[in-house]
Amino acid sequence: MLSGLRKVFRFSRATAVDAPENYSIPSVSAEETEPDETPNERTIVDAYDPPKSEFEPGDRQRHFGILHYTVNNRFKKMMLIGIINVFLILAFFLFMFFFVVQPNVHGGETAVTTLSPTTSSEKVPICTNNFVLIDEKCLQLNTTLYSKPTAEATCNRLGATLLTIQSSEENQKIQSFLSIHQISQIWLGLICNGKSVTSCQWDNGSNVTYYDFAPGFPNVDTGICVSYNITHNSIGQWESLVCYKQLPFVCELPTTTSDNCTNNYKNHCYIQVDQSATIPDAQRICQAQCSNLPSVHSVTENLYLTSIYKFSDTSIILGGIASTPKSIWWFDGSPVNFLNFKTSQRTVASSCIVLHVGDGGDWDTVDCSTTVSTFLCKRATGVSCK
């Protein structure tokens, strides 16, 4: 019996490392036991099962081996993915630098690779044509004595209008601006056809929302034109005058922003193109310069376009389509807030729009297949194609 127990003990030690938790110790055959062994004693030996820890030494070693392999393998994969991402990012920036940022040079000439518009971030208001910035307006004093119609025409040739005043603060600043000059009155760009303010209208088409008439004015009996007083008891106040009186005057332009274009008006450049083209071709030429055929949004802008061509007997193609005189749309997508068609104008469906320079800036319609010899391209200031 003791010999059988020793064999069982040696066998259990030899297999303890590799044996799973549910492994049972094999029973010893009758041939291996001594003759006096009893069944009860063999049952006691078979039932003996010493307690085990959660991980036997062999299981613990195998568990940590698998964990080490898994962690090490994942770390290598993550490192490989990271290196690949770094190379991809570097490749992207190298591509942007060599093929987009730097221009291609062939034979000493620079080839433009893209035509996307870029805009300058700085938008500081400035004045052009030697005008002076006063209270967000560009003004130019002319001390030559002219009648109201002549003074107005002189300003119009610059694309400007006679002075307008829209608030008491502006009225005061105009007074300060003019006080250093030895003049007593100037023309305002205002007409009053009656004895009430409701009969008055500014030359730029806007209604009168502010006024500072001296007592007893406006007075159509005195005249329909209006002057601004700089001296005497009525300083800063307005009076009615006959339009043929000779007075100094102030021309007014809106502010704009810096650009090296020749015709810079109210944050837009108007580039003159002297080239024969149909209207659709002219629009495509403008688009290649990040611009469009011009849209028009006010009396003053319409006036400025006519001044570019010096009020000659020519027509300017506008960048719009008219289905009726009251229904148009602009190529540049801007809103329709101003119209200047002739009263008797008959519009053909889907016709293009022209501005007659020598006819007071009135609009007309023409067939879109019409060929023109000159046209304007309009773009925002600070925009360039690169």
C-alpha positions in Angstrom: 0.0 0.0 0.0 2.8 2.4 0.9 4.4 1.6 -2.5 1.2 2.5 -4.2 0.9 5.8 -2.3 4.5 6.8 -3.3 3.7 6.2 -6.9 0.6 8.3 -6.8 2.5 11.2 -5.0 5.3 11.1 -7.6 2.8 11.2 -10.5 0.8 14.1 -9.1 4.0 16.2 -8.6 5.2 15.5 -12.2 1.8 16.6 -13.7 0.9 19.5 -11.3 2.3 22.2 -13.6 0.6 21.2 -16.8 -2.6 19.7 -15.4 -5.8 21.8 -15.8 -7.9 22.6 -12.8 -10.5 19.9 -13.5 -7.9 17.2 -14.0 -8.4 14.1 -11.8 -5.7 11.9 -10.6 -5.8 8.5 -12.3 -6.6 5.5 -10.1 -3.9 2.9 -9.6 -4.7 -0.5 -11.0 -4.9 -3.6 -8.8 -1.7 -5.0 -10.2 0.3 -2.0 -8.8 -1.1 -2.3 -5.3 -0.1 -4.7 -2.6 -2.4 -7.7 -2.1 -3.7 -6.4 1.3 -5.0 -3.1 -0.2 -8.6 -2.5 0.5 -11.2 -0.6 -1.7 -11.9 1.9 1.1 -8.2 2.9 1.4 -8.0 3.5 -2.4 -11.1 5.7 -2.2 -9.5 7.9 0.4 -6.4 8.4 -1.7 -8.5 9.1 -4.9 -10.6 11.7 -3.1 -7.7 13.7 -1.7 -7.4 16.9 -3.6 -5.2 19.6 -2.0 -6.4 23.2 -2.4 -5.0 25.2 -5.3 -4.4 28.9 -5.7 -6.1 30.9 -8.4 -3.1 30.6 -10.7 -0.7 27.8 -10.3 2.9 28.7 -11.1 2.7 27.3 -14.6 -0.6 29.1 -15.3 0.7 32.4 -14.0 3.8 32.2 -16.3 1.7 31.4 -19.3 -0.8 34.2 -18.5 1.9 36.9 -18.2 3.6 35.6 -21.4 0.5 36.1 -23.4 -0.1 39.5 -21.9 3.5 40.6 -22.7 3.2 39.3 -26.3 -0.2 41.2 -26.8 1.0 44.5 -25.4 4.3 44.3 -27.3 2.6 43.5 -30.6 0.0 46.3 -30.2 2.7 48.9 -29.4 4.6 47.9 -32.5 1.5 48.3 -34.6 0.7 51.8 -33.1 4.3 52.9 -33.7 4.0 51.8 -37.3 0.7 53.6 -37.8 2.1 56.8 -36.2 5.2 56.8 -38.5 3.0 56.3 -41.6 0.8 59.3 -40.5 3.8 61.5 -40.1 5.0 60.6 -43.6 1.6 61.3 -45.1 1.4 64.8 -43.4 4.9 65.7 -44.6 4.0 64.6 -48.1 0.9 66.7 -48.0 2.7 69.9 -47.0 5.5 69.3 -49.5 2.8 69.0 -52.2 1.1 72.2 -51.1 4.5 74.1 -51.1 5.8 73.0 -54.5 2.6 72.8 -56.5 0.3 75.4 -55.0 2.3 78.1 -53.1 5.2 78.4 -55.5 4.4 79.3 -59.1 5.6 77.3 -62.0 8.3 79.1 -63.9 8.8 78.3 -67.6 11.3 80.2 -69.8 11.6 83.1 -67.3 7.8 83.7 -67.2 5.6 83.0 -64.3 2.7 80.7 -65.0 -0.4 81.3 -62.7 -1.5 77.9 -61.4 -4.8 79.0 -59.9 -7.4 81.7 -60.4 -8.9 81.8 -56.9 -9.6 85.3 -55.4 -7.7 86.4 -52.4 -8.9 89.4 -50.3 -6.8 91.8 -48.2 -7.8 91.7 -44.5 -7.2 95.4 -44.0 -10.2 97.6 -44.7 -9.2 101.2 -43.8 -11.5 103.9 -45.3 -9.7 106.2 -47.7 -10.5 108.9 -50.2 -9.4 109.1 -53.9 -9.0 112.0 -56.4 -7.5 114.3 -53.7 -10.7 114.3 -51.6 -10.4 114.8 -47.8 -11.9 112.4 -45.3 -14.5 114.2 -43.1 -16.9 112.3 -40.9 -16.8 109.1 -43.1 -17.3 111.1 -46.3 -14.8 112.2 -48.9 -15.1 116.0 -49.6 -13.4 118.4 -51.9 -13.8 122.2 -51.7 -13.9 124.2 -54.9 -13.6 127.9 -54.3 -14.3 128.8 -57.9 -17.7 130.6 -58.1 -20.2 128.7 -60.1 -24.0 128.5 -60.6 -25.7 125.5 -59.0 -26.1 123.6 -62.4 -22.4 124.3 -63.3 -21.2 123.3 -59.8 -23.2 120.1 -60.0 -21.8 119.2 -63.5 -18.3 119.8 -62.2 -18.8 117.3 -59.4 -20.4 114.8 -61.7 -17.4 114.8 -64.0 -15.5 113.4 -60.9 -18.2 110.8 -60.3 -19.3 112.9 -57.3 -22.3 114.9 -56.2 -22.7 118.2 -54.4 -22.6 118.1 -50.6 -25.3 116.3 -48.7 -25.9 116.5 -44.9 -27.8 113.8 -43.0 -27.4 114.7 -39.3 -26.7 117.5 -36.9 -23.3 116.0 -36.0 -22.4 116.1 -39.7 -23.7 119.6 -40.1 -21.4 120.7 -37.3 -18.3 118.9 -38.8 -19.0 120.6 -42.1 -19.0 123.9 -40.4 -15.7 123.2 -38.8 -14.2 122.0 -42.1 -15.2 125.2 -43.9 -14.6 127.7 -41.1 -10.8 128.1 -42.0 -11.7 129.3 -45.5 -12.8 132.8 -46.2 -16.1 132.0 -47.7 -19.6 132.8 -46.5 -21.8 130.3 -48.5 -21.6 127.2 -50.5 -24.1 125.2 -52.6 -25.8 122.1 -51.2 -26.9 119.3 -53.5 -30.5 120.0 -52.6 -33.6 121.2 -54.5 -36.9 122.4 -52.9 -39.8 122.9 -55.2 -42.1 124.3 -52.5 -42.3 126.0 -49.1 -42.1 122.8 -47.0 -39.3 120.4 -46.4 -41.4 117.6 -47.9 -40.9 119.3 -51.3 -37.1 118.9 -51.0 -34.9 116.2 -52.4 -31.1 115.6 -52.5 -29.4 115.4 -55.9 -28.4 111.8 -55.2 -32.0 110.8 -55.1 -32.3 110.4 -51.3 -35.1 111.9 -49.2 -34.5 114.6 -46.6 -34.3 113.1 -43.2 -32.4 116.0 -41.5 -32.5 119.7 -42.2 -31.4 123.0 -40.6 -33.2 125.7 -42.5 -33.0 129.3 -41.2 -36.4 130.8 -40.3 -38.7 131.3 -43.3 -37.0 128.7 -45.4 -37.4 126.8 -47.7 -39.1 129.4 -49.8 -39.7 128.7 -53.4 -40.3 132.4 -54.0 -36.7 133.1 -53.2 -35.4 130.1 -55.3 -35.5 126.3 -55.5 -31.7 125.8 -54.9 -30.3 125.7 -51.4 -27.1 127.2 -49.9 -25.2 126.5 -46.7 -24.2 129.5 -44.6 -20.8 129.6 -42.9 -20.7 133.1 -41.4 -23.1 135.7 -39.9 -26.0 135.0 -37.6 -27.2 132.0 -39.6 -24.0 130.1 -39.4 -24.5 126.4 -40.2 -28.1 127.1 -41.4 -29.6 126.6 -44.9 -31.3 129.1 -47.2 -33.1 129.1 -50.5 -31.4 130.9 -53.4 -31.9 131.3 -57.1 -29.9 128.7 -58.9 -27.9 131.0 -61.2 -26.2 132.8 -58.2 -22.4 132.2 -58.2 -21.1 130.4 -55.1 -18.2 128.1 -54.1 -19.2 124.4 -53.6 -18.1 121.1 -52.1 -18.1 117.8 -54.0 -18.8 114.6 -52.2 -17.7 111.0 -52.7 -18.2 107.9 -50.6 -15.2 106.4 -48.8 -13.5 103.4 -50.3 -10.6 101.0 -49.4 -7.1 100.8 -50.8 -6.4 99.2 -54.2 -4.1 100.1 -57.1 -6.9 100.2 -59.7 -7.6 103.4 -61.6 -11.3 103.6 -61.0 -11.8 103.0 -57.2 -15.3 103.8 -56.0 -17.1 102.7 -52.8 -15.0 99.6 -52.1 -15.1 98.4 -55.7 -12.7 98.6 -58.7 -14.0 99.2 -62.2 -11.5 97.9 -64.8 -12.0 99.2 -68.3 -11.4 96.5 -71.0 -11.1 97.8 -74.6 -11.7 94.5 -76.4 -14.4 93.4 -78.8 -16.6 90.6 -77.3 -20.2 89.5 -77.1 -21.8 90.1 -73.8 -21.5 86.4 -72.6 -17.8 86.5 -73.6 -17.3 89.8 -71.8 -18.7 88.2 -68.6 -16.3 85.3 -69.0 -13.3 87.6 -69.5 -14.4 89.5 -66.3 -14.7 86.2 -64.3 -11.2 85.3 -65.3 -10.1 88.4 -63.4 -12.2 87.5 -60.3 -14.9 90.1 -61.3 -18.2 90.5 -63.2 -19.8 92.9 -65.6 -21.0 95.8 -63.3 -24.2 95.7 -61.2 -25.5 99.2 -60.2 -27.1 100.0 -56.9 -27.6 103.7 -56.6 -27.9 107.0 -58.5 -24.4 107.9 -57.4 -22.9 104.6 -58.7 -24.7 105.0 -62.0 -23.3 108.5 -62.2 -19.8 107.3 -61.4 -19.9 104.8 -64.3 -20.8 107.6 -66.7 -17.9 109.6 -65.4 -15.4 106.8 -66.4 -16.3 107.3 -70.0 -16.4 111.2 -69.6 -20.1 111.3 -70.5 -19.2 110.4 -74.1 -21.7 109.0 -76.6 -21.2 105.4 -75.8 -23.0 102.6 -73.9 -21.8 100.4 -71.0 -22.8 96.8 -70.8 -24.2 96.0 -67.3 -24.0 92.6 -65.7 -27.6 91.7 -65.6 -30.6 90.1 -67.4 -34.0 91.8 -67.7 -37.2 90.0 -68.3 -39.2 93.3 -67.7 -38.1 96.8 -66.7 -39.0 95.9 -63.1 -37.7 92.3 -63.0 -33.9 91.9 -63.4 -31.1 89.8 -61.8 -27.4 90.6 -61.6 -24.7 88.2 -62.6 -22.8 88.8 -59.4 -25.8 87.7 -57.3 -26.2 91.1 -55.6 -29.7 92.4 -54.7 -31.8 94.5 -57.1 -32.3 97.8 -55.2 -32.0 100.4 -58.0 -33.4 100.6 -61.6 -32.9 103.4 -64.2 -34.7 102.2 -67.3 -36.2 104.8 -69.6 -39.9 105.4 -68.9 -41.0 104.2 -72.4 -38.6 101.3 -72.4 -39.9 98.0 -73.8 -38.0 95.0 -72.6 -37.6 91.8 -74.6 -37.6 88.7 -72.4 -34.2 87.6 -71.3 -32.4 90.6 -72.8 -29.2 92.2 -71.6 -28.9 95.7 -70.1 -26.9 98.7 -71.3 -26.3 102.1 -69.8 -26.2 105.0 -72.2 -23.5 107.3 -71.0 -24.5 110.3 -73.2 -28.1 110.0 -72.4 -28.1 110.9 -68.7 -27.2 107.4 -67.7 -30.5 105.9 -68.7 -30.7 102.1 -69.2 -31.8 100.2 -72.2 -32.0 96.6 -73.3 -30.2 94.8 -76.2 -29.9 91.3 -77.5 -27.3 89.3 -75.5 -25.6 88.2 -78.7 -24.6 91.9 -79.3 -20.9 92.5 -79.8 -19.3 95.4 -77.8 -16.0 97.1 -78.3 -15.4 98.1 -74.6 -16.8 97.1 -71.3 -16.1 97.3 -67.5 -15.3 94.6 -65.0 -16.3 95.2 -61.4 -14.7 93.6 -58.4 -14.3 94.3 -54.7 -11.2 96.3 -53.7 -8.4 94.2 -52.2 -9.3 91.2 -54.3 -6.7 89.7 -56.6 -6.5 86.5 -58.7 -3.7 84.1 -57.8 
